[in-house]
Amino acid sequence: MMDHTVETQRLGDLDCWRLTTGNAELVIARQGAQVLRYRQGDEPPVVWLSEEALFHTGKSVRGGIPVCWPWFGNLQRNPQPVQAMYHGTEAPAHGLARTREWQSAGIEATEHGVRMTLHLPQAEGELPGWPHPMRLTLTVDLAHDLRLTLTSHNLGQDDVTFSQALHSYLAVSDVRQVHVEGVDGLDYVETLADWETRRQQGALSFTGETDRIYLEAPEHLAIVDSAWKRRLSLHTTGSRSAVIWNPWTERARALPDMADEGWQGMLCIETANAWDDIVTLAPGQQHALSVRFTCETL
């Protein structure tokens, strides 16, 4: 078993845990079970956190890995079966889980590091406007890499349909100098052009605002970052869709919790069940959405 440490700390209004094992360090907030920091030793960080991030109760932090559940993005852009699950009036972007208090369900040593499990008690039927009892857990495995697994278990008597994402903000040297491997030939929804479906030709490079939902995404995507001499890979299960987002100049200037030039150092690749890749669980069924982040030297 690997040695590890667990400390509590506070960032602004938010209670957090800081986990270390070997050279790895991770900070995760109780609110939203949101990973805020992750890095290995003296290497550049894997997860990006805005220099202007606000650590306020009831507001998701700009950066890290927010948990989007039980819908992704704008509820009105989700398929009708997802919309029908919600009985409330105002539907916040990215669902109900990312601004609520999660609880620790245990921390244990593993062969290569440390595992922390968190759960959202309100998901068991107490989320406003979403009266469907679910057991929602996030398992964090920290070792020489990082794996997150979001598990949804239908505790009720009726089918439940939802969309979701692990909305990872990833750190890059300069988004204008990196490219994404694994998307060549994929169809994607271009949300910035009337949600048209288009086809990717070659690797994805960045020359402006980007907000795309890639369909039938493979289990492996990678950011090739020559300046940092690394390939940052995402290995996923339970997902057939990936969202790739960068706000670029004008959108970044409009975000109060992002520096005007903050867009240059980040790229979101979000492991998702989005668009037509939604999840329906019969009573008693469960679904796991998982992503593992690894880095290798170029």
ABEGO torsion letter per residue (X at the ends): XBBBBBBBBBBEABBBBBBBBEABBBBBBABGGBBABBBBEABBBABBBBAABBBBBGBBBBEEBBBBOABBEBAAABBAAAAAABABABBBBGEAAAABBBBBAEBBBBAABBBBBBBBAAAAGABBGBBBBBBBBBBBBBBABBBBBBBBBBABABBBBBBBBBBBBBBBABAAABBBBGABGBBBBBAABGGBBBBBBEBBBBABBBBBBBBGBBABBBBBBAAAGBBBBBBBBGBABBBBBBAEAAAAAABAABBAAAAAABBBBBBBBBEABBBBBBBGBBBBBBBBBBBBBX
